Amino acid sequence: PDGFPLLIGNEVTIGHHVTLHGCTLGDRILVGMSCAVMDGAVVEDEVVIGAGSLVTPGKVLKSGFLYVGRPARRVRALSDREKAYFKYTADQYVKLGARYLA
């Protein structure tokens, strides 16, 4: 079909009330609450998108940075501690899911 597929990588945490259009999310990403990621946007690995941000159509978010705003803009590089948090957050959501399905 025409259009953009929605592709989501590994260890990705998607916050509450997020809208994902046909976009590509790499590995180890945190999409904050109430974000929107539009068609054709590409989010590379190890990115944090701050709550309420808008990733505009076709925008590429480069690996290793925090992006915030409407439209989303690069703010700063992520620390090693922040990068380590991706796996922890993803694992916690998996554990919560298993807990509530039991």
N, C-alpha and C positions, 0 to 999 in steps of 0.2 A: 504493500500500500504506500501511497504518497505520504510525505510528512517526515517527522523525526521520531526515531524510537526513543524510549526511555531506557537507559542503561545504567545500572547501579553496581558499583564494585564491591569489594570486601571491606569489612569493618567500617561500614558507613552508618552513622547515627542520624536519623531524620527526626527533628523535633516535632512537637505538636503543631497542628494547623499549618503545615507546610504544603505548598502547591508545587508539584514538579510537572512541568510540561515535557515535551520531547527533548530531553537533555541527556548529557553523559556525565556521570559522577564516577571519578576514579576510586582508588582505595584510600581508606583511612581519612574519611571526611566527616565533619560535623556540620549539619545544616540546622541552624538555630530556629527557634519557634517563630512561626508566622512569616517565614521566608517564602519567596516565589522565585523559581528558577525557570526561565522561559525557553522556548524552542531554540534548538541549535546551540545552546550554551554548553560549554565544556568546562568541567571543574577537574583540574588535575589532582594528583595524589596529595595527601596531607595538607588539606585546606580546612579552615574554619570560616563559615559564613555566619556572621553575627545575626542575632534575632531581628526580625523585621526587615531584613535586607531584600532587595530586588536585584536579581541577576538578569540583565537585559538580553534579548535575543541575540544569539551569535557570540556573546561575550566569552572569552577564555580567561579563567582564573588560574594563574600559574601556581605551581606546587610550592608549599612551604610558607604560606602567608595567611594572615587574617584579613578578611574582607568584610566591610560593613557599609550600610547606607542604601539609599534609594536614588540613584542606582548604586550598586555595590562598588566600592573602591578599595584598593589595597591600602592597608593601614600600616602593617609592620610584619616582620618575619616572626614565625612561631618559634618558641623556645624548645629545647629538647624535652623539657618536662611536659609542655603542651602536646608535643608529638607523641609522647608515651601514653597520653590520656586517650587516644583514639581506640586502642585495643581494650582498655579498661571499660570505657563507656559502652562499646559494642557488646562486650561480654556481659555487662550488667543487664542490658536489655534482653539478651538471650536468656539469662537466668530468671529474670522476672517473668518472661513469657512462659517458661517451663513451669514456674511456680504457680501461675494463675491457670494454667491448663490442667494441672494435677487435680 
